[in-house]
Amino acid sequence: MTDKPHVRRVAVIGGGITGLAAAYTLARARQAGAPIEEMLIEAGPWLGGVVRTETVEGFVIEAGPDSFLAEKPQAAAMARELGLGNDLMGSNDDARRTYILHRGRLRPLPDGLMFLVPTRLWPMITTKLLPLSTKLAAAWELFSSPPADNKDDESVASFVKRHFGEAMVENIADPLLAGVYGGDSAALSVRSVLPRFWEMERKQGSLTRATLRAMRQRLAVSKMNNTAGVDSAGTGNAPPSKLPLFMTL
């Protein structure tokens, strides 16, 4: 007869979305037989951290993040695992517009801009947000090769500037990152903030080429799933031939 394995008690500090996901993962491991006893500790009066939904005078108000990127499948997979797959819906990207205040006027982000990477030619040519030098740099970026030196990390500002020029940092990257992270792109780690782009550069060099390839692969998978009658992306009301940029419940 052998002794029972030692039970490891694990405390998860903070009941925000990260803490909840960590506690959920530990609970699943315990249910599968792992010698774990998990405890979630939250100082506030509710779970979810900055993620909150309130109804005020009949209006639904979302506090904190209200969606997640569709191309990152983990959140949608967890939603389906929790029985919420049928509640997932995609963003209406045709109607979504983002504006940046530039030289006293609101200028729309160029269509086809995947966060900081241009994927369509004409909107980049015609945008008022960027000078001609940056537009030429964006075109030349298509021919970039993987870097010879393997930097462990660098700032987002340095990373974007190397690929698309200084104006892309000042006129697009800084406003977008300030809105998402509340931080300065010169002080944000590219490996922490843009890990996928960092990995794309290491493998393919050009972020534009890598992003276009990823978009084609997503479209192919979406069409294949649609042909097979499978809604593996949980895209809800989004067109089956096109994955949305964002998803929500």
HELIX and SHEET records of a PDB file:
HELIX    1   1 ILE A   17  GLN A   31  1                                  15    
HELIX    2   2 PRO A   73  GLU A   81  1                                   9    
HELIX    3   3 GLY A   85  ASP A   87  5                                   3    
HELIX    4   4 LEU A  121  THR A  126  1                                   6    
HELIX    5   5 LEU A  132  TRP A  140  1                                   9    
HELIX    6   6 GLU A  141  PHE A  143  5                                   3    
HELIX    7   7 VAL A  156  PHE A  164  1                                   9    
HELIX    8   8 GLU A  166  MET A  168  1                                   3    
HELIX    9   9 VAL A  169  ALA A  173  3                                   5    
HELIX   10  10 ASP A  174  TYR A  181  1                                   8    
HELIX   11  11 VAL A  190  VAL A  193  1                                   4    
HELIX   12  12 PRO A  195  GLN A  204  1                                  10    
HELIX   13  13 LEU A  207  ALA A  228  1                                  22    
SHEET    1   A 2 ARG A   8  ILE A  13  0                                        
SHEET    2   A 2 ILE A  36  ILE A  41  1                                        
SHEET    1   B 2 ARG A  52  VAL A  56  0                                        
SHEET    2   B 2 PHE A  59  ALA A  63 -1                                        
SHEET    1   C 3 PHE A  68  LEU A  69  0                                        
SHEET    2   C 3 PHE A 246  THR A 248 -1                                        
SHEET    3   C 3 MET A  89  GLY A  90 -1                                        
SHEET    1   D 2 TYR A  99  HIS A 102  0                                        
SHEET    2   D 2 ARG A 105  PRO A 108 -1                                        
SHEET    1   E 2 LEU A 113  MET A 114  0                                        
SHEET    2   E 2 VAL A 117  PRO A 118 -1                                        
END                                                                             
